[in-house]
């Protein structure tokens, strides 16, 4: 199971030196095929610098605080980003999972820039229908930043349209793509007729929220 894990994995001692590892970790850090990383500092392999475990970073959290540590680690002088999850080992040290998320974060940033720069108002909710993100255009449409208010989309609708918007929200969270026209409220009770498209946001087999 250790060797078959899709992500990079290592068991490290209390100083952060590799005791054993799988082949995927060697590939992630650029080692030659079949090379052994045992005895090398995992910090040096990931960050390019051999440092001691410290509180506040993922591996140090597992080793020193004996709790699960997770976070992003950035090698010095490079643009790669590693996601690291470290769990305390019963015999001391830690079991560390390492994944290269550089391309994923770059793609996420590209999508964020597209969402932020579009003139269409875009809001995203969690699985319960509460708005967790709204782009700048949504703030312009509704006359105020709306994401920090933890509202449902129907709370932004005029009274006569609230049931319609809430029904559409529930349908989208149930897996259906929905289109409708609704009367929405701006700050100061100004009303706007808005064309709304709602679609479920999926994470694997489950629905994690919706985008409108």
C-alpha positions as CSV (number, residue, x, y, z in Angstrom):
1,X,0.0,0.0,0.0
2,X,2.9,2.3,0.8
3,X,4.6,1.8,-2.5
4,X,1.3,1.9,-4.5
5,X,0.2,5.3,-3.1
6,X,-0.3,7.8,-5.9
7,X,1.2,10.7,-4.0
8,X,4.8,11.0,-2.7
9,X,5.1,9.5,0.8
10,X,8.0,9.2,3.2
11,X,8.6,8.2,6.8
12,X,11.0,10.6,8.5
13,X,12.8,10.6,11.8
14,X,12.6,13.3,14.5
15,X,15.1,15.5,12.6
16,X,13.2,15.2,9.3
17,X,15.5,12.7,7.6
18,X,14.0,10.1,5.3
19,X,13.8,6.6,6.7
20,X,11.9,5.1,3.8
21,X,9.9,6.4,0.9
22,X,7.9,5.4,-2.2
23,X,8.9,5.7,-5.8
24,X,6.5,8.6,-6.4
25,X,8.3,10.8,-3.9
26,X,11.6,10.2,-5.7
27,X,9.9,11.2,-9.0
28,X,8.4,14.4,-7.5
29,X,11.7,15.7,-6.2
30,X,13.5,14.8,-9.4
31,X,15.6,11.9,-8.2
32,X,16.8,9.3,-10.7
33,X,14.7,6.3,-11.2
34,X,15.5,3.7,-8.5
35,X,17.5,6.2,-6.4
36,X,17.3,5.9,-2.7
37,X,16.4,9.0,-0.7
38,X,17.0,7.3,2.7
39,X,19.3,9.4,4.9
40,X,18.5,12.7,3.1
41,X,16.7,15.6,4.7
42,X,13.1,15.7,3.4
43,X,13.4,19.5,3.9
44,X,16.4,19.6,1.6
45,X,14.6,17.4,-1.0
46,X,11.4,19.6,-1.0
47,X,12.8,23.1,-0.1
48,X,16.4,22.8,-1.4
49,X,17.6,23.6,2.1
50,X,18.2,21.3,5.1
51,X,16.5,22.9,8.0
52,X,15.4,21.6,11.4
53,X,11.7,20.9,12.1
54,X,9.9,24.0,13.3
55,X,6.4,24.6,14.7
56,X,4.1,26.3,12.3
57,X,5.1,24.3,9.2
58,X,3.5,20.9,8.3
59,X,6.4,18.5,9.1
60,X,7.4,20.3,12.2
61,X,3.8,20.3,13.5
62,X,3.7,16.5,13.2
63,X,7.1,15.9,14.8
64,X,7.1,18.5,17.5
65,X,3.4,19.0,18.3
66,X,2.3,15.4,17.6
67,X,-0.7,16.6,15.5
68,X,-1.5,16.6,11.8
69,X,0.2,19.4,9.9
70,X,-0.8,20.5,6.5
71,X,0.2,23.3,4.2
72,X,2.0,24.5,1.2
73,X,5.8,24.5,0.9
74,X,7.7,26.6,-1.6
75,X,11.3,25.7,-2.6
76,X,13.7,28.6,-2.5
77,X,14.6,30.1,-5.9
78,X,11.9,28.2,-7.7
79,X,8.2,28.5,-8.7
80,X,7.1,25.0,-7.7
81,X,4.6,24.5,-4.9
82,X,4.2,21.3,-2.8
83,X,1.2,20.4,-0.8
84,X,2.4,18.6,2.4
85,X,0.4,16.6,4.9
86,X,2.3,15.2,7.8
87,X,1.0,12.9,10.6
88,X,2.9,11.9,13.7
89,X,4.4,8.4,13.6
90,X,3.7,6.3,16.8
91,X,7.5,5.6,17.1
92,X,8.5,9.3,16.6
93,X,9.1,11.2,13.5
94,X,6.3,11.5,11.0
95,X,4.6,10.0,7.9
96,X,4.6,12.7,5.2
97,X,2.6,13.0,2.0
98,X,3.9,15.3,-0.7
99,X,2.2,16.3,-3.9
100,X,3.3,18.8,-6.5
101,X,0.4,21.2,-6.9
102,X,2.2,23.8,-9.0
103,X,0.1,23.3,-12.2
104,X,-3.1,23.0,-10.2
105,X,-2.6,26.4,-8.5
106,X,-1.5,28.1,-11.7
107,X,-4.8,26.9,-13.3
108,X,-6.8,28.0,-10.3
109,X,-5.2,31.4,-10.5
110,X,-6.0,31.6,-14.2
111,X,-9.6,30.8,-13.6
112,X,-9.8,33.3,-10.7
113,X,-8.5,36.0,-13.0
114,X,-11.1,35.1,-15.6
115,X,-13.9,35.2,-13.0
116,X,-12.7,38.5,-11.5
117,X,-12.4,40.2,-14.8
118,X,-15.7,39.2,-16.4
119,X,-18.5,41.7,-16.5
120,X,-21.1,39.0,-15.6
121,X,-22.0,38.7,-11.9
122,X,-20.9,35.3,-10.6
123,X,-21.6,33.9,-7.2
124,X,-20.7,30.5,-5.8
125,X,-22.4,28.8,-2.9
126,X,-21.5,25.9,-0.6
127,X,-23.5,22.6,-0.5
128,X,-26.1,24.3,1.8
129,X,-26.8,27.2,-0.7
130,X,-24.9,29.9,1.3
131,X,-22.9,32.3,-0.9
132,X,-19.2,31.8,-0.2
133,X,-17.8,33.8,-3.2
134,X,-18.9,36.7,-5.3
135,X,-16.8,38.5,-8.0
136,X,-16.5,42.2,-8.4
137,X,-19.3,42.3,-11.0
138,X,-21.7,40.8,-8.5
139,X,-20.8,43.6,-6.0
140,X,-21.6,46.1,-8.8
141,X,-24.9,44.4,-9.6
142,X,-26.1,44.2,-6.0
143,X,-24.6,47.5,-4.9
144,X,-22.5,46.0,-2.1
145,X,-20.1,43.1,-1.4
146,X,-22.3,40.1,-0.7
147,X,-20.0,37.1,0.0
148,X,-19.1,38.2,3.6
149,X,-22.8,38.3,4.5
150,X,-23.3,34.5,4.2
151,X,-26.6,34.9,2.4
152,X,-28.6,32.6,0.2
153,X,-29.2,33.8,-3.3
154,X,-32.9,34.0,-2.6
155,X,-32.2,36.6,0.1
156,X,-31.1,39.0,-2.7
157,X,-34.3,38.5,-4.7
158,X,-37.4,40.8,-4.5
159,X,-40.2,39.3,-2.4
160,X,-42.2,38.2,-5.4
161,X,-39.2,36.3,-6.8
162,X,-37.8,34.7,-3.7
163,X,-39.8,31.4,-3.9
164,X,-38.8,31.1,-7.6
165,X,-35.1,31.7,-6.8
166,X,-35.1,29.4,-3.8
167,X,-36.7,26.6,-5.9
168,X,-34.1,27.1,-8.6
169,X,-31.3,26.9,-5.9
170,X,-32.6,23.6,-4.5
171,X,-32.8,22.2,-8.0
172,X,-29.3,23.2,-8.8
173,X,-28.0,21.8,-5.6
174,X,-29.9,18.6,-6.5
175,X,-27.8,18.3,-9.7
176,X,-29.9,20.2,-12.3
177,X,-28.9,23.1,-14.5
178,X,-31.5,25.9,-14.2
179,X,-32.2,29.1,-16.1
180,X,-34.7,31.8,-15.0
181,X,-35.5,35.5,-15.0
182,X,-35.9,37.0,-11.6
183,X,-36.3,40.4,-9.9
184,X,-33.3,41.1,-7.7
185,X,-32.8,43.9,-5.1
186,X,-29.9,46.4,-5.0
187,X,-29.0,48.5,-2.0
188,X,-31.7,51.0,-1.4
189,X,-34.6,48.8,-2.6
190,X,-33.8,49.4,-6.3
191,X,-35.0,46.5,-8.4
192,X,-33.4,44.9,-11.4
193,X,-34.7,42.1,-13.8
194,X,-31.9,39.6,-14.0
195,X,-31.3,36.6,-16.2
196,X,-29.9,33.9,-14.0
197,X,-28.2,30.6,-14.9
198,X,-27.5,28.1,-12.1
199,X,-25.5,24.9,-12.3
200,X,-24.2,22.4,-9.7
201,X,-20.6,22.4,-8.7
202,X,-19.4,18.8,-8.4
203,X,-16.5,17.4,-6.5
204,X,-16.1,13.8,-7.6
205,X,-19.5,12.1,-7.1
206,X,-20.9,14.7,-4.7
207,X,-22.4,18.2,-5.2
208,X,-20.2,20.7,-3.4
209,X,-22.4,23.8,-4.2
210,X,-23.6,25.7,-7.2
211,X,-22.5,28.6,-9.4
212,X,-24.9,31.3,-10.5
